[in-house]
Amino acid sequence: MQDGGDAQLVDGRGQTVGQLFKDVRYGLEYYQREYTWTRRNMQELLDDLTDRFLDQWKSGHERADVRFYRPYFLGSIVTYQGTVTYLVDGQQRFTSLLLLLTHLRGLLSANEDLEEDAQDLDHLIRSRQFGSRAFTLDVPERDACMQALLKGTDFTMPPDASLSVKNLWERGCDLAEDFPATLRGEPLPYFVDWLLHRVCLVDIRAHDRDNGWEIFETMNDRGARLTPLDLLKGFLLSHAGQNHAELNDAWREMLSGLAKAGAHPSDFIKTLLQARYVEPDTPDHEKIDGSFHEWVREHAELLGLTRPDHFRRFITDVLVPFANRYMLIQKATTERIPGLEAIRYNADNGLTAQFTLLTAAMSPTDDDATFISKAQLVARFLDLMLARRMANSAPIQNVELLPEIMRLVPAVRAAPSVEELSKLLGREVAQLGHDFSGINTFKLRSDNRKQVRYLLARMTAFVEGGNENPDRTAEYLGLQGIRPYEIEHIWENHYDRHKEAGSEEQFHNQRNQLGALLLLPKSDNASYQDAVYERKVEYYRGQNLLAALLHPTAHQRNPRLRRFIAAHDLAKLATPYGESFPPSAIKERQRLYRRLCELLWNPAGLGFALPAGQTTTRTPSTRAHYGITPAQLIALGLLKAGAKLSTTGRRATQYAVLLADGRVQLENGAIYDALSTAGQMALNIPSCNGWDIWQVETENGFERLIKIRKRALERGLLS
């Protein structure tokens, strides 16, 4: 673009993700920093995209309807044209979008009806020019890592790998765990359409390299604007009347302490306001996320800010004390603090939303011991909820759990004592929608390796602790900075040695059952992999006690272990298998693991006061985002409780039963709340549209559930 003379101006163009990525290559300039996004950064991007998309998508929409969804602005990038298009600024977001597209391609390719959609993404992920193929962000050192993520294969990290490559691999692996389960089913192709054609960025096109550097400097180094934190501070101090110097010092010391603890001060302010002052399901949450300083100004009376002394005390008696508590729970996410270990486990499982509920439990009048006890109860409740959901293959992502957490905020906020909080959370535990029965059919899949590791690590540490050994949970989980432990398959990967399993598909299914897995040091795991069981079990005897249980000698020569087994009535489950490990042993071991989970996460042992005479009650859950559930079709008489379902498509047919509450029970007994989850588990694929994958026999022959639902919509029976 030119003005009246020859001087070139900066050209800013709004482009969709699809336009920015299609058949183009981007290079990086030397002054670009490493790719540094954390798991939390990626989660926040996923949460933002998911929330905006699901606000508009409804079950039963046509894909053409997506063109009318509201667009979403993701920010800007700076580029200039050289031998390739150089990405001057914005590589963090751009790289993360490339990882997301790569993951989406894998999910789409698992569904035979979406293979063309998967192929379309190839042109956004890679391009072919002059006979060579390269990734859209063309950085040679990243190629091997990106190839592995694209193909879904393992990647051996080079010893001299850069920080960018390490983070690239970690974020790509995190996506398998953190990509919202809500989007894996029916909404998946709609979400992809929306991401490509309704999510946009502004491409600020510099006219050459030097101009790009100037823009980069200007956007990152110059003219620092006032942040919401600065504006909030100005508002509070301007109304404080006096003691400005002391209040300013207190403010600065608070921000410094939060930063040293690893907490972003803005996150603290947002969390505090949402946890202590805002009711669920109000627009206030979005306002606080965007401009919390304005929200405070508009709601000063709600915060008790009506006189100068109120403003002073809000800093000294509210913000500072709460910040000190917040610093402690932030530290607890990365280091062991006695009593708050569950906070670290929740953080490792990606539950950033725990900060809101933990902050809701805080009170300025609580002493340190009371605060620790309350935080412990909240963190343990969330850990219990996560563990049960893991065991039942239910979603554990922030976007799925945040509504439930926000529902609890007012009640937790109002609990005045540890005893009242224990009773409140005890009532909630009794109404949780899942127990540990799902362990009976739980297995390792491509998208739950971290969850399998978590359950194995906690059980292993529990058995070790029950035998008076030190707590090594953090070590087993790899929270010491390295991952020295790996998942071990008791059965070696040789079908010809395990024909008793049945077909080859049944062999792989049984080999990946939780009962056929252990946690071992990485070096030992690598050396044992191909050995037959008779040799392996000798190695297991010298490993952790959960592995050693398989060897008869471990029982004979360990009185502590025998006392542990007797104390918890495990004799019929903790059976040694010295010479062989048949399919029946896997089932028995599966039952042992279920019992260990029930002991480890026993609500009474965790400090919860369950209602008298009440045990855990399964409450079927439904996906609020979907709007339409099988239970509605059963109520209308369009589907029958107990109806036999079968899968469609080229894969081997799987069968299930539709329960009266709309849940689906597979042949192996596993029960799932959503059609899509049931389809994924039955077919062992990472995503599917459950409405389309399941069919039922009717008077007109076999019909897909999606057709029955469509008729109900057309007749106006469903809204």
QUIWOFEN-V917831 format. One record per pair of residues at least 6 apart in sequence whose ideal C-beta (glycine too) atoms are under 8 Angstrom apart, sorted by the first residue. I is the first residue (numbers start at 0). GAP is how many residues later the second one is. Records with the same first field share a line. If there is no record, write none. Layout:
BEGIN
I=GAP, GAP
END
This chain:
BEGIN
0=7, 8, 9, 10
1=6, 7
2=6
7=199, 203
9=194, 195, 196, 197, 201, 205
10=193, 194, 196
11=64, 190, 191, 192, 193
12=189, 190, 192
13=186, 187, 188, 189
14=185, 186, 187, 188
15=180, 181, 182, 183, 184
16=57, 80, 84, 107, 178, 179, 180, 182, 183, 184
17=106, 178, 179
19=57, 74, 181, 183
20=76, 77, 80, 103, 104, 115
21=101, 102
22=100, 104
23=61, 103, 112
24=59, 60, 102, 104, 109, 111, 113
25=53, 58, 59, 60, 61, 68, 110, 111, 112
26=55, 56, 57, 58, 59, 60, 111, 112
27=58, 59, 63, 109, 111
28=57, 58, 59, 180, 183, 184
30=182, 185
31=55, 56, 59
33=128, 129, 130, 133
34=56, 57, 60, 128, 129, 132, 133
35=56, 127, 131
36=55, 58, 59, 130, 134
37=129
38=131, 132, 135, 139, 311
39=312
40=51, 55
41=54, 57, 129, 132, 133, 136
42=135, 307, 309, 354, 355
44=48, 51, 55
45=54, 132, 133, 134, 351, 353
46=351, 352, 355
47=24
48=23, 142, 146, 150
49=130, 132, 133, 141, 349
50=348
51=18, 20
52=16, 130, 134, 137, 138, 141, 142
53=128, 133, 571
55=13, 14, 138
56=9, 12, 130, 133, 134, 137, 568
57=569
58=127, 567, 568, 569, 632, 650
59=567, 568, 649, 650, 653, 658
60=129
62=126, 127, 130
65=124, 127, 128, 131, 132
66=130, 131
68=125, 129
69=128
70=127, 128, 129
71=126, 127, 128
72=127, 128, 129
73=19, 23, 125, 126, 127
74=15, 18, 126, 127
75=13, 14, 125, 126, 127, 128
76=10, 11, 12, 13, 16, 17, 124, 125, 126, 127
77=9, 10, 11, 12, 126, 128, 134, 137, 138, 141
78=6, 7, 8, 9, 124, 125, 126, 127, 133
79=6, 8, 125, 126, 127, 128, 129, 131, 132
80=124
81=127
83=54
85=123, 126
86=7, 50
87=118, 124, 125, 127, 128
88=126, 127, 130, 131
89=111
90=46
92=108
93=43
94=42, 73
95=75
97=27, 37, 38, 39, 48
98=50, 69, 72, 73, 76
99=75, 95
100=20, 23, 24
101=23, 44, 47, 48, 70
102=46, 69, 72, 73, 76
103=17, 84, 88, 91
104=13, 16, 17, 20, 45
105=12, 44, 46, 580
106=72, 77, 81, 579, 580
107=6, 7, 9, 10, 13, 80, 81, 84, 579
108=6, 9
109=575, 576, 577, 578
110=77, 574, 576, 577, 578
111=537, 538, 539
112=536, 576, 579
113=74, 75
116=72, 75
120=71
123=12, 72
124=10, 11, 25
125=7, 8, 9, 10, 24
126=6, 7, 9
133=9
134=7, 8, 11
138=25
140=21, 23, 24
141=22, 23, 26
143=11
144=10, 20, 23, 24, 27
145=22
146=6
147=6, 7, 21
148=6, 19, 20, 23
151=294
154=14
156=8, 9, 12
157=7
173=176
175=270, 271, 273, 510
176=173, 270, 271, 272, 273, 274
177=172, 219
178=218
179=215, 217, 219, 220
180=213, 214, 216, 219, 496
181=213, 217, 218, 441, 443
182=8
183=492, 496, 502, 503, 504
184=489, 490, 491, 492, 494, 502, 503, 504, 505
185=440, 490, 503, 504, 505, 506
186=438
187=499, 501
203=11
205=6, 8, 9
225=8
226=39
227=38, 41, 63, 64, 65
228=26, 36, 37, 40, 64
230=62
231=37, 60, 61, 64
232=15, 18
234=58, 61, 62
235=11, 75, 78, 79
236=7, 10, 11, 14, 74
238=66, 69, 72
239=7, 68, 71, 72, 75
240=67, 68, 70, 71
241=66, 70
242=69
246=65, 68, 69
249=65, 66, 70
250=64, 68
253=11, 65, 66, 69
254=10
256=66, 67, 70
257=6, 7, 10, 65, 68, 69, 72
258=6
259=67
260=65, 66, 67, 69, 70
261=68, 69, 71, 72
262=63, 64, 67
265=26
266=88
267=54, 55, 58
268=23, 50
269=18, 19, 22
270=55, 84, 85, 88
271=47, 50, 54, 87
272=15, 19, 22, 23
273=10, 11, 14, 82, 135
274=80, 81, 82, 84, 85, 87, 134, 138
275=46, 83, 84, 86, 137
276=22, 25, 26
277=6, 7, 10
278=131
279=123, 126, 127, 129, 130
280=125
283=11, 15
284=121
286=7, 8
287=7
295=7, 9
299=6
302=11
303=6, 10
304=6, 9
316=47
317=46
320=43
321=37, 40, 42
324=34, 37, 46
325=29, 33
327=9, 12, 43, 47
328=11, 14, 26, 29, 30, 46
330=6
331=8, 9, 11, 12, 43
332=10, 11, 14
333=10, 13
334=9
335=8, 138
336=6, 7
338=33, 34, 36, 37
339=32, 35, 36, 39
340=130, 132
341=34, 37, 38, 40, 41
342=11, 15, 32, 36
343=130, 135
344=38, 109, 113, 128, 132
345=8, 33, 36, 37, 40
346=7
347=106, 129, 131
348=37, 47, 101, 102, 105
349=46, 47, 48
350=31, 35, 45, 47, 50
351=46
352=45, 48, 49, 52
353=24, 25, 28, 51
355=49, 50, 53
356=21, 25, 48, 51, 52, 55
357=17, 20, 21
359=48, 49, 50, 52, 53
360=13, 14, 16, 17, 51, 52, 54, 60
361=9, 12, 13
362=7, 8, 53
365=8
369=47, 48
372=45
373=41, 44, 47
375=231
376=41, 44, 45, 48, 229, 230, 231
377=34, 43, 47
379=226, 227, 228
380=44, 47, 48, 225, 227
381=23
382=218
383=45, 48, 217, 219, 222
384=16, 19, 47
385=10
386=49, 67, 68, 71, 210, 214
387=6, 44, 46, 47, 48, 50, 213
388=6, 7, 45
389=6, 58, 61, 64, 65
390=43, 45, 46, 47, 48, 51, 64, 203, 206
391=42, 45, 46, 50, 279, 280
392=45, 49, 55, 277, 279, 284, 288
393=39, 40, 227, 279, 283
394=6
395=55
402=221
407=20
410=13
411=9, 12, 13
414=6, 9
418=190
421=185, 186, 187
422=186
424=183
425=177, 182, 183, 184, 185
426=183, 184
428=174, 179, 181, 187
429=173, 180, 181, 184, 185, 186, 187
430=186, 188
431=184, 187
432=185, 186, 187, 188, 240
433=184
434=181, 183
435=158, 161, 162, 165
436=157, 234
437=232, 233
438=75, 151, 154, 155, 158
439=150, 151, 154, 229, 230
440=72, 149, 225, 227, 228, 229
441=13, 71, 72, 148
442=66, 69, 70, 71
443=8, 43, 68, 69, 70, 73
444=67, 239, 241
445=240
446=239
448=38
451=35, 62, 65
452=24, 25, 32, 34, 66
453=23
454=59, 138, 142
455=20, 31, 58, 61, 62, 63, 90
456=16, 19, 20, 28, 62
457=15, 142
458=87, 134, 137, 138, 141
459=16, 59, 84, 85, 86, 87
460=10, 11, 12, 15
461=134, 137, 138
462=81, 82, 83, 86, 101, 133
463=6, 7, 8, 80, 81, 82
464=6
465=98, 101, 102
466=78, 91, 93, 94, 97
467=92
468=76
473=6
474=9, 10
475=9, 43
477=6, 7
482=39
483=37, 38
484=34, 35, 36, 37, 40
485=33, 34, 35, 36, 39, 40
486=30, 31, 32, 38
487=29, 30, 31, 32, 37, 40, 41, 59
488=22, 23, 27, 28, 40
489=26, 27, 28, 43, 46, 60, 91, 96
490=7, 16, 19, 20, 25, 42, 90
491=37, 38, 39, 40, 41, 44
492=18, 36, 37
493=36
494=6, 9, 12, 13
496=35
497=9, 13
499=82, 83
500=6, 9, 10, 82
504=147
508=175
509=6, 73, 76
512=73, 77
513=76, 79
514=70, 71, 72, 73, 74, 75, 76, 77, 78
515=65, 70, 73
517=22, 25, 28, 29
518=25, 27, 28
519=8, 23, 24, 27
520=22
523=15, 19
527=8, 11
530=8
532=44, 47, 48
533=45, 46
536=13, 14, 40, 41, 44
537=13
539=7, 8, 10, 11
540=7, 10, 12, 13
541=6
544=9, 13, 16
547=6, 10, 13
548=6, 12, 25, 27
549=26, 27, 28, 31
550=25, 27
551=24, 26
553=7, 22
554=6, 7, 10, 19, 21
563=6
564=6, 9
567=27, 31
569=22, 25
572=15, 16, 18, 19, 22
573=18
574=10, 13
576=8
598=6
602=7, 13
603=6
619=11, 41, 42, 43, 53
620=52
621=7, 9, 40, 51, 52
622=6, 50, 51
625=48
626=92
627=81, 85, 90
628=33
629=9, 28, 32, 34, 45, 75
630=30, 31
631=30, 86
632=6, 72, 75, 76, 79
633=6, 7, 24, 26, 28
635=76, 81, 82
637=70, 73, 74, 79
638=19, 57, 66, 69
639=18
640=17, 18, 19
641=15, 16, 17, 18
642=14, 15, 53, 54
643=11, 12, 13, 14, 52, 53
644=10, 11, 12, 13, 19, 49, 50, 51, 60
645=7, 8, 9, 10, 48, 49, 50, 56
646=6, 7, 8, 32, 35, 36, 46, 47, 48
647=44, 45, 46, 47, 56
648=44
650=32, 34
653=12, 13, 28, 29
654=11, 12
655=8, 9, 10, 11, 22, 26, 38
656=7, 8
657=6, 38
658=6, 12
662=8, 9, 10
663=7, 8, 10, 11, 14, 26, 30
664=6
665=6, 12, 15, 16
669=11
671=6, 9
673=16
674=15, 16, 18, 19, 30
675=11, 12, 13, 14, 15, 17
676=13
677=12, 16
678=6, 9, 10, 11, 14, 15
679=6, 7, 8
682=10
688=17
689=15
690=13, 14, 15, 18
691=12, 13, 14
693=10, 11
694=7, 8, 9, 10
695=6, 7, 9, 12
697=10
708=9
711=6
END
